[in-house]
Amino acid sequence: MHACIGNLTAEDNSPVSSATVTIKSNGTAVASLKTNSSGWFKASGPIGTVGIFNITTEYAGSTQYLPSTDWEILVVNKAATSIYAVFIPNPVNPGASCALEGVLLDQFSNPIKSAPVSLEYSTDYGLTWHPAGALTTNAYGVFSKVFTAPSSGTYLVRLSYAGSQKYESSTVTTALIVR
């Protein structure tokens, strides 16, 4: 969520009230606002696109006041992500049922829905990795898989989200102990 806030004042610093202010992003008008009695205006909302934006605030002027323009550069980066995962139970006996449960969240703890999370496992403490399929997050960013525990040993499982136009990639490694 981003906000644009400003104050329109005359040369003597008195507020210019009920004035129309136009907000432009890269030259395209995106909002038309009215100043309040103190000359303040505010707009806020989500920006769904990553990039660099030239934000311009324009007041066309009136018979009493000259036109005024101000600009800022807004940089919108991809949101960071985190994967949290756990095996239940852990440790587990060979041949017993085990569940991998996890969640994929953005940096603001919002769930990332319908996202693919790939799985890999290692039996040699991360020297080599073997593909183990993929899971998809639900509407709450949650993924899960129930499986039968393999033979005794320590297994590292790496879960990876490749990212998107809006989100950065993330990876986490967790251990499953089978004994």
N, C-alpha and C positions, 0 to 999 in steps of 0.2 A: 504494500500500500504506500503510495507516494502522495505528498500534499504540496500544493502550491499556495502560499500565503503571501500577502503583500499589503502595502498601505499606500494609497494615493493621496498626496498632499500638494497644496499650492506652494508657490515660491516662499511664502511667509510661514510655511509648515502647518497651515490650517488644513483640516481634512476636506477632501472633495467627496461629498456624500452623494449617494444615488447615481453614481457614474457607471457607465458600462465599460468593463475591461474585457478584452479578448485575449484568451490564452491560445498560443499556437505551438505546435510541435513540428519542427522541421518545416515551418512555413504553412502548415495546414491548421486551420482553426479547430480546436478541440473543445473549447468551452467559452461561454459568454457569461460573465459574472457582474453583479451589481455591488458597489461598495456600500458598506453600512454607514451609519451616521458619523462614525469615527474615521471613515475613509478606508477601512479594512475590507479585504476580500479573501476568500479561501475556497479552494477546491481540493478534493482528495478522491483517490480511487486506485484500483489496481492497474498496473502496467503489465500486460501479458507478453511483451516482446522484449527480448534482450537487445541492447544496442546503445548507441550514443545519440542523444536527442538535444537539439537546440530548442530550448523552451523560451518563447518570447511572450512578454506581457505588453499589450498595447492599449493605450487610451487614445481615442481619436481626437479628443479635445472638444471644446465647446466655444460659445461666444465669449465666455468668461475666462476659460483656461486653454493654454496651448497643449498640443498633443504631447504624449509622453510614451517612451518605450524603454523596456528593460529586458535583459536576457540572461539566461543561465544555461550551463551545459549540464545535462542529467545523464549519468552513466548507469545503466541497468545491467547488472551482471546475472549470470545464472545463479540460482539458489543452490547452496550446498545441501547435500543429502547425507543421511546416515542409515545404516542397516543395523538392526539389533536382532540377534537370533540366539536361541537356546534349544538344547536337546532335553526332552523329558521322557523317561528318566535319564540321568547321566550320573554315574556309570550305569550300564545296562548289561544284562547277560546275553551271551550269544543266542540267536534265534528268538529272542524276546521282541515284543513290539516296542517301537520307539518313535517319538514324534519330533520333527524339527518345526519349531514355530518361530515366527519373526515378524518384523514390521519395518517398512521403509518410510522414512519421514524426511521432510525438508528441514531447513535450518530453523524454521519457526514452529516445529513440531506438528506441521500439517501432514496428513497422510498423502502418499503418492499412490493413486489408484491405477489399476490396469497396467501396471509396470512389470516387465519381465525381469526376474532375478535368476541369474544362472548359478549353477552349483558345480563345484569341482571338489575332488577329495584327494588326499595324499596319505600314503601309508609310510612314507619315509621322512616325516617331519618337514614337508614342504620342498624337498628337492625336486620331486616330479609331481605333476598334477594331472588328474584324469577327469574328463567331463562326466557329470552325473545328472544332466538334464537341466530343466528350468522350471521355475514356478512363476505364477502371475499373482500380483497383489490384488486384493479385493477392494471394495469401496472405502475401506478403512485403512488401506495400506498394509493389510495383514496377509501373510502367506503361511502355509503349513503343508506338511507331508508326513504321513505315517508310513513306516517301513519296518522290515525285519532286520534286527541288528546282525551284522556280519560276524565273522570269527573274532576271537580275542585279539585285542591290540588297541593302539591309540590311533585314531583317524582325525586328521585335520580336514575341516570342511570350509571351503572358501565360497562366500556368497558375493556376487558382483551385480551391480546395477550399472549399465553402460551410460546412463544419462540420456538427456534429450535436449531439444532447443531451449527448454526452460530450466532444466536441472543439470547439475554437475554429476559426474559418476561417483560411485562409492563402492568400497569393498570392505568386507570384514571376514576374519577367520576365527573359527571356533573349534573346539576339540570335542570329540565323542570318544569316551573310554568304554571299551567292551571288555568285560572280564568274567 
